[in-house]
Amino acid sequence: MKFDAQIAPHSLGELAEMAAGAERVGFDALWTSETQHDPFLPLALVAEHTRRIRFGTAVAIGFARSPATLAHTAWDLAQASGGRFILGLGTQVRAHIERRFGMPWPESPVGKLRELVAAVRAIWQAWQTGERLNLRGEYYKLTLMTPFFDPGPIADPVVPIYLAGVNTGLARLAGEVADGFHAHPYHSARYLREVVRPAIDQGREAAGRESEAVELTTTAFAVTSEAEAVPIRAQIAFYASTPTYRGVMELHGWGETADRLQAMARRGEWDQMGSEISDQMLQTFAVVCEAQELGAALVERYAGLVDRLALYLPYAPGTQQLDWALLVGQIRSALSTAKSAGG
């Protein structure tokens, strides 16, 4: 299991120190998300100020962009980093696509995302080999690539594409066409084991792909003090109020709680929603332990279940919130112990 970090810089001016520091700490990869800032711009600076660490988007919103713009950005980042970039794509939900990005919501989100992945790869194939661009689908028609707009081949043309989601449709799609799947931070170990993994395997087997073809990665909520529990309860409640995510709660018999949270969200009762998350729910959806036990607790829950893991808490050098180097060391030690114990 690789241990990665999320980064959420407030400005691009922070990136040089942040990226170099993360590489020194020993993370395996860095991930940006599309929330308050563009997810791609920081990664150009990560490429410049690191030499080893991998990096990618977790995630960029695919339905907010054309295949060509995604292809160009990913191609440039792959070239600049010597092949260390990973393109992570998500769909977002309908309200955000239509009302925040001003873009149309597709009749079939799974179908459009499948076609988007194929379209991006078709463009890369045309650039790398000189083959004619000719993709004709329901959502995209790509038949024009003149030399003036063709950046040409690069040394590391195989850019991994990860997809993200909560429910089984996107997990199956990742198994079918992607190199990895970003499981949502709102999950339980049981949900990953009984719902997400089997869905990925269904898609992978239907496409005739090998078992190691698709990496599963996720971010974990962690609670090491009572003060940390309050915002994590609120975040879990926020995600659980999303109607399309109801199945996560329902798996554990908490569907009625999800329904109450949906109603509270409609009324704008955001400050009260965290109180609906019981201690049992908190321990199900978050790793709850003493700070000195966090590394071992993360390995106990996730080793053998996911291929890559990061904390929901973004990496921030120079803060006293968490000793990241110590945590990385604890995880490496716990993984080594677990491997030795397993034979």
C-alpha positions, 0 to 999 in steps of 0.5 A, a space after each residue: 500500500 502506497 501512502 500519498 498526500 492531498 495538497 490544498 494550497 491557498 496560493 500558487 506561491 506556496 507550491 515550491 516549498 510544499 512540493 519539495 517538503 512532501 517529497 522529503 517527508 516520503 509520500 508516494 504521490 500528491 493529489 490536488 482536487 477541484 474545489 476552491 482552485 484549479 486542480 492542474 495549475 499547482 501540478 506544474 509547480 509540483 513537476 518543477 520542484 520534485 524529482 521522484 514523487 508522483 502526482 495527479 488530480 483527485 479529481 478534475 471534473 471531466 464534464 466541465 472540460 472538453 477531451 482536447 483541453 484535458 488531453 493537452 494539459 495532461 500531455 504537458 504535465 506528463 512530459 514536464 515530469 518524466 511520466 509522473 502525472 496521473 489524470 484523475 477524473 470525476 463527474 460531480 453531481 448534476 446540480 454542480 455541473 449545470 449550476 456551478 459550471 454551466 454545462 449540460 448534464 448527460 443522459 448517461 453519466 457513465 456512458 459519457 465518462 466512458 466516451 470521455 476516457 476514450 476520446 482523451 486516449 484517442 487524441 494522445 494516440 494521434 499525437 504519439 503515432 501520427 495516426 488520423 484522429 477519428 472518434 465518433 460517439 454519442 457525446 463527442 465527435 473528434 476528426 480534426 487534428 492538423 500539425 499546427 495543433 499537434 504537440 507531437 510524441 513524448 517520451 512517456 506517453 502512457 498517462 494513467 487515468 483514474 476515475 472517481 465515484 461512490 456508487 457501483 456504476 462508476 466503479 464498474 466503469 473504472 474496472 472496464 476502462 481505467 487504470 485506477 479508481 478514487 473511492 470517495 472519502 465517505 466510505 467504510 472498510 465494509 463498503 470498499 470490500 463488499 461494494 466497491 471492490 466487487 464492482 471494479 472486478 465486475 468491470 475488469 473481468 467483463 473487459 478481460 483485464 488482469 487483476 492488477 490492472 486497476 488500482 484502488 485509492 482513497 482518502 481516510 477520515 482520521 480522528 485523534 482527539 475530541 476536537 477533531 471529531 466535531 468537523 469530521 462528524 459534520 463532513 460525514 453528515 454533509 456527504 451522507 445528505 447527498 441523495 445519490 450516496 444513500 447506499 453507503 449508510 444503507 449498507 450499515 442499516 442507517 438509511 433513515 439517518 441519511 433521509 433525515 440528513 437530506 431533509 436537514 440539508 434542504 432546510 439549510 440546517 448545516 450546523 445541526 447535521 453533525 449531531 446525527 452522526 453517532 459514535 458508532 457511525 464515526 468509528 465506521 467512517 473514520 479511523 478513531 484512535 490516539 495520535 501515536 497509534 494512527 499509523 498502525 490503525 490506518 494500516 490495520 484498516 486499509 492494508 490489503 484493501 486499497 493500493 493507495 491511501 491518503 488522509 482527508 486532512 491536506 498536507 501542510 508543512 510547518 503546522 503543528 497539526 500533524 507530524 507527517 514525517 513521523 506518520 509516514 515512518 509509522 505506516 512504513 513500519 506497520 506495513 513491514 510488520 504486517 508483511 512479515 507476519 503474513 509470511 
